[in-house]
Amino acid sequence: MTTTPWLTLLWAVPMIGAAVVIGLPRSAAHLVRPIALTISLAVLWISVVLAVGFDPAGAQYQFVEDHPWIPSFGTGYLLGVDGIALALVLLTTVLVPLLLLAGWRDTPDETELSGRAPHAYVALFLAVESMVLIALVSLDILLFYVFFEAMLIPLYFLIGGFGERCSSASTRPDDDSSGGFGAGAKPARSAAAVHFLLYNLLGGLVMLAAVIGLYVVTATDSSFAAGTFDLRAIVGVAGSAGLAANPVVLHLLFLGFFFAFAVKAPLWPLHRWLPDAAVESTPATAVLMMAVVDKVGTFGMLRYCLQLFPDSSILFRPLVITLAVIGIIYGALAAIGQRDIMRLISYTSISHFGFIILGIFVMTSVGQSGSALYMVNHGLSTAALFLIAGFLVSQLGTRAIADYGGVAKVAPVLAGTFLVAGLATLSLPGLAPFVSEFLVLVGTFTRYPVAAAFAATALVLSAVYVLWLYQRVMTGPVRDGSNRLRDLRGRELLVVTPLIALLIGLGCYPKPVLDVIDPAVGHTLSIMGVSDPSPSAVSPRTAQGPVRHP
């Protein structure tokens, strides 16, 4: 226990901030963004305090807060943070202030929502941040589930109410397509928001059944005095004697949890909602969804699927690895075929999530450390690439790749930062994603060399879609319209610079993050009773001369 409830402050400050912002009068619209930014920076400071006070060699869960909630139902207000959760907490609190800056002008029409559109927009951002943070630090399964589902509501309104106003159709003079600026924007983003909500609600309902089923299992298990949602208690039994339930029941419960997380992540073929939701959102909202919210899915696989159901995780491992490899290749191939800048980038995330899930389920220390690090690095690289592309698209009013050309000649800083972010996406050595992707592939090869070989093809495919995109948009002659583009300046540079610095810094020196992550990964594997594959023994050979045959 700690004297200062840091974890409560971590999620309560942005939630209270959201209430304060939404309660401001309409005449204070000019104040809502600075206030929200200040609140997000305060949350970042709290996360830094947690990082400084966290001891990688200490207890698995630190800064623990344990208070009764519904004792008769076996649930409590139970919070704690381990190394993996801490890394994702830092990712979230770093990105949200940058996203608020990036989306500073995402609500230009002050007449919408009776002049309170800016209030609603930033309040929803802070609400999502709060719910993600409490989900990451929750050690009570029911508490986690409540906020796992609740975060869908503000994100739904962000997608459907504050969507992208640009068109994916070409606006070239020689193009007779009818999709101009903002054409069909509201119906499209409403459909994308509903699509997002239905997919994730379905996953959540399946998970609810699994959560209830798990409680019933603990209530009938003699290892527990009564039914409980305490993650630590259940994992302790699951990792030692095993839960006293029919193996088929445990397999079904595993599938219930996994299905919800696979939708959130998303894992192929449950990915269909992501591209539409990403392109119809504002760039800031899309990054919030892909870089922050979706990480709760892969985090849930590590914390809940593997630790609560170790035997089921091992049983379904080949299936999950197969789906992950398909997702890696599919996402890369689909990205190559896109004509929409933002849709192309969204498909790259499907490929990257495949890598993260692959590293989790190969169940090697190197692979899982790489996956946990990949969650952080993917968040940074996706944020950089998507936001820079958003700054570009907002100027010309079209997402069609064919409408751009020669941007590097008129906006060299924008083109240069876009190239760095793109090279990070294709995992160039020296940039952060390279380390994590390399660890995942190495960890996979030691146990599943064929899967690693297929996954490695994405390295070539990613080079194709990133470099080809850069060539078509940034190089060549300046197209009509592109000559009106301006370079990054002021607020935009303030957003992009920290992301590029983090990509380079973690690419050159990832040790601080790995030092925090590795103990949590080791604990997960020890609970599962899984060890790294032993190196192949090679018989030593002594030097000898040529053999002469009679």
N, C-alpha and C positions, 0 to 999 in steps of 0.2 A: 504493500500500500504506500502511496505517496501523500504528503501533506497538501500539496497543491494539485487539484484535479486537472492536470494538463490535458488529458484526453477529452474530458468533458468540455473544456474551454476550446479545444481544437474544433469540435463540430458545432458547439453552441454559439460561438462568436459569429460565424457566417449566417447561421439561422436567425439569430437576433438581428443581425445587420440587414437581412432580407426583409424582416418585419419593419424595421425602422425606415428603410428606403421606400417600401410600398406605402407607408403611412405618411410620407411627406406630401404636402399640398402640391397641386398642379403648378402653382407659381414657382415652385422650387425645382423644376425640371432640370435646370442648369447645375444643380448641386448633386443630383443623384449619382452621376458617374464618378465625380471625385470622392464622394462618401463611400461608394462601393469599392473603389480602388483602394482607399485607405483601409477599409475593413479587410480586404483580401491580403494586403501587406501585413496587417496585424496577425492574420492566420499564418502567413508565411513565417513570421517571427516566432510564433508558438511552435511550429514544426521544426525550426532551427534549434530551439531550446530542447526539444525532444531528441533531436539528432545528437546534440552535444552531450546530453545526459545519458544516452543509450550506451550500454556496455556490451560489445559483441561477445565477450567471454562470460557474461553474466547469465542470469536466468533466461529461459526461452521467451517468456512474456514479461515485459517490464512496464512500469507506470500503471500497474493494475489498479482498477477501481471495481469494487464489488459491493453492490447494494441490492437489497430485496426489491423486487418488482411485483411479481405475482407468486409468492412462495408456494401456495397450494397447487400451482400449476407447474412448479419446477423451473421457473424462469426468473431471471434477475437482470439487473442493470450491471453487466459484466463487460469491462473493457480492458484491453491490453494490447501491446504492440510487440511484434517480433521484427526481425531484420527485413523480411520481405515486405511486410506491411509498412514499415518505416520508409523504405525506398519509394513505395507508391504514394505514401502520404507526402513526401517531399516533392515528387513529380506533380501531384495535384496542386499543391500550394504554390509551386513555382509557376505552373502554367496559367492558373486562373487570373492573376494580375495581368499577365501578358495578353490573355484573351480579352479581358475587359478593355485594355488599351487598343487592341486590334479592332474590337467591335465598337469603338468610341462613337462612330457615326453610322451604326447599323440601324438606327431608328430615326431617320430624318423627318418623317411625317409626324409632327407634334399633335395633329388632329386625331390620330388613331387612339382608340381606347380613351376617348374624352381627354386627350392631351396627356395621358399618363403612360404612353408607350415606353418612354425611357425608364420610368419607375419599374414597370413590369419586367422589362428585359433584364436589367441588372439584378433585380430581386430574384428572378428565376435562376440566374447564373449562381448567385450565392446559395440558393436553396439546393441546387444540384451539388455544389461543392460540399455543403454540410452533410448531405445524405451519403455521398461517396465516402467521406472521411469516417463517419460513424460505422458504415459497413466494413471498412478496412480494419478498424480497431475493435470491433465487436467480438467478444468471446462467448456470447450467448446465441445459439443458433436461431431462435425465434426472433430475437432483436435484429440479427443480421437479415433475416428474411423480410421483416417489416420494411426496412430501409432499402433492401435490394429491389423491392417492388415500388416503394414510394418514389424513388428517383426517376421512375418512368414518367410521372405526372408533369413535373416542371420541364423535363426534356421534351415531352410531347408538345407542350405549348410553345417552347422555343422553336421547334421545327415548324409547326403548323401556323404559328402566329407571327413569326419574325423570319420568314424564309428568304432565300436568295431572290433577288429581283432581276438577275441577268438571265439571258437565254442561252440554250445550248445550240440553237440553230444559227447557221451562218448568216451574217448580216452584210456580206460583200455585195457590191452593186450588181455583179453578174450572177448573183444567186437569187432565184425566184421563190425561195422558201418564205413562208409567212410567219415564221417565228421571231418576231422582233423583240426588242427589249421589253422584258416583263410579260410577254405574251403567255397567257394561261398560267401565270405564276401561282395565284391563290389556289385554283383547283389542284394543280400539280403538287404543291407542298402540303395541302390538306390530305391528299391521297397518300403521300409519303409518310406523313405523321401517323395516319391511321394504320398504315402497313407496319410501321415501326412498333406501334402500340400493341397491335394484335399478335404479332410474332412474340414479343416479349411477355405479354400477359399470358399467352399459352404456356410458354416456358415456366413462368412464375406459378401458374396453377398446378402444373405437374410437380414442381418443386414443393408446393404446399402439401400435396398429398404425401410426398416423401418425408417432409418434416414431421407431419403428424404420425406417419408410420414409424419413424425413428423414435419418437416419444413413446409410442406404444411398446416398442422393443425394449427401451430402457425401463419402462414401468413393470415389465414382466421378467426382467433379468435380475437374478438374485444378487448380482454385484452392486446394484443400486438400491438405496433405501426406498426410493420412489422414482417416478418418472422425472427426467431432467432434460434441460436443453443446454447444460453446461458443456461447452466444447471440450474443455480440458479433461473433465471426468469421463466423458464418452470415449475420447481418443485414448485415454489411459487404459481403459478396458479393451477397446478394439485392438490396441497394439500389443497387449499382453495375452490375456486369456481368450480374447475374441468375444464379440457379442453373442449372447445365447439366443440365437434365432436361426430359423431355417436358412441355409445358404441361398436358396432361391429368393427368399424375401429380401435378404441383404443385397443381392444382385439387382432386384427391382428398385430398391431404395437408392442404390448407386446410380442407376440409370435416370431416376427422377431428378437427382441433383445435377448429374452431368448434362442432361438435356437442357435444363435452364441455363447452365453456364455456357453450353455450346451455342445457344441462341444469342446470348449476350456477347460472346467473344468477338465475332461469330465464326463457327466452324462450318466448312462446306459439308452438306448442302443446305444448311440453315442460315445462309448468308444473304438471302435474296432481299431482305429489307434494307441492308446497309447502303448500297450505291445510291438508291433513290433518296434515302434520308440525308445522306451526306451532300448531294448536289443541290437539293432543295433547301437546305439550311444555309444560314450565313456561314462564312468560313470559320468564324469563332465558335459557333455552335457545333459545326461539324467536327472541329478539333476537340472540343469538350466531349463529344460523344465517342469519337474513335480513340483518342489518346488518354482519356480519363475514365469515363463510364464503362466502356467495353473492357477495360483492364480488370474490373471487378469480376468478370466472367473467368478469365484465366487465373486470377488470384483465388477464386472459389475452388477451381480444380485442384490447386496445390493444397489449400487449407482444409477443404471439406471432403472432396472425393477421395483423395489419396489417403488422408489420415483417418477418416471415419470408416472407409471400406477398403482396406488394403488388399484383401483377397480378390474382391470384385475388380479393383483397379488393375491387378495383374491379369485377371481373366480376360478383360476387355481391352487390354493394352494393344494387341495386334490390330484390332478393329480401329481403335482411335488413331493409331499411328498411320494406318492406311488412309483414313479420312484426312488426316493432317497433311500427308504428302500430296494427296489429290488437291487439297485446298491450296497448297504452295504453288503447284504447277498451274492449276486453273486460274488463280488470281493473277499470276504473271501473264499468261496467255490472253486472258480477258483484257488486261490493261493495254497490251500491245494493240488490240483491235479497236480501242476507243477513239472517238473524234472530239470528245468533250474533255477539257483539261481536268476539271474537278472529278469527273467520273473515273478518269484514268487513275488519279491519285487514290481514290477510294478503293479501287480494285487492288492496288498495291497493298493496302492494309489487310485484305483478305489473305494474301500470300504471306504477309508477315505474321499474322495470327496463326497461320498454319505452322510456321517455324516455332512459335512460342509453345503451342500445344504439343508439337513433336518433342521438344526438349523436356517438357513435363513428364510425358508418358514413356520415354525411353528409360526413365528411372535410373539414371546415373548421376553422380554428384556433379560432374562437369556439365551434363545436359541440363539439369534443373537449375544450376547456377546461371548458365547461359540464358535460360528462359526467363528467369527473374530479372536478370540484367536487360534482356531484350525488351521486357515490358517498359522499362524506363527509357531505353534508347529509342524504341519505336515511338513513344510519346513525343520525344524531342524532335526526331526527324520528320514525323508526320506533321507536327505543329509547324515546323519551319517551312516545309514544302507547301502545305495547304494554305498557310497564311500569306506567303509570298505570292503564290498563284492568285489568291483572293485579292491582294493589292493590285495585281495586274488586271484581273478580270473586271474589277470595279470601275476602272478607268474607261475601258472600251465598251462595257455593257454586254459582252458576249463571252461564252465559255468555249466556243468552237475553235479548235486548234487552227483550222484553215484561215481564220481571220487575222492571224498573227504572222509576223515575219520581221526579221531585222531588229527585234527589240533591243538587242545588245548595243546597237549603234546609238539609240536615243536614250536608253536607260541602263548604263553599264553596271551600276551598283545593284540594281534589281536583278539583272541577268547573272551577275557574279554570285550573289547570295542564293539565287535559284539553282545555280550549278552546284554549289557546295551542298545544299540541302538534297538535291537529286543524287549526288555522288554518295551522300550518307545513306540514302534510301537503297542504293545498290550495294551498300556495304564495302565501300572503298577502304583499304587499310589506312589507318590514321584518323578515321572518323568513328564515332561511338558504335554504330550498329555492327561494324566489322567484328569487334571483339565478341559480342554476344552471339552473332550468327556463326562465327568460327567455333565457339564453345558448344553450341547446339549440334553442329555437324560432327565435331569430334566425339561428343558424348553419344551421339546416335551411332556413329560408325563402330564403336566398341561393342555394341550389342546388336545392331541391325544395319550391317554394311550396305545391303541392297537399298533400304529406305534412305540412307544417307546419300547414296549415289543418285537416286532420283531427285531428292531434295536439292542436291547441289546443282542440278540443271537450272534452277531458278536464278543462280548467279549470272548465267549467260542471258537468260530471259530478262532479268531486271536491267542489265546493261542495255538491252535492246530498247525497252520502253522508256527508260530515263534519257538516254543519249539521243534517241530518235525524237522524243518530245522536245528536248533542248534544241536540236537542230532545226526542227520545223518552226518553233516559236521564236527563238533568240537569234538565229543566224540568217544569212541570206539577205536579199534586198529588203528594204523597209516597205512594208505593204501600206496601202491606203488605210488610214486610221491609226496605224502604229506610230506614225510621225507625230501624233498628238499626245503620245504618252509622256509622262514625266517620270523622273527617277524617284527612288525612295528618299524620304526626308522626314525630319522631325520625329513624330510619333511612330511612324513605321520603322524607322531605324532603331528606335528604343525597344520595339518589339522583337525585331529580327536579331539584333546584335547579341543579346544574352543566349538565344537559342544556338546561334552559330558557335559562340564561345563554348557552350556546354558540349556541343557535338565534337568539337576539336579536343577539348579538355578531357572528356571521358574516353575519347578515342586513343589519346596518348597515355592516360593514366586512370584506368578504371578501378584500381585497387581499393580506394575508399568505399566504393559501393559494394564490391565483391567481399570485402572484409565483413560487412554487415550482413550480407545475404548468405554467405557460405554456412555459418552455424545453423541458420534456420533450415537450409536444405539438408544438412547432415541430420538434423533432428527428424525431419520428415522421413528420410530413408530408413533411419533406425526404427521408427515406429512401424514402418512397413516390413521390416526385417529383410530389406533388400540391400545388397552390397554391390559395389562396382565389379564388373567382370575382371577376372584375373588375367594378367598378360599371358599371351601364348608362350609356352615354354619352348625354347629352341635349344636343341642339343649343341653344346659347344663342339667345335671341330678344330682339331690341331692341324697345324701346317704340315704338309707332307709332300714329298716329291711325286713325280708321275708314277702311276702304277704300271708295272711291266707284266704283261701276260706272256706265259710261255708259248 
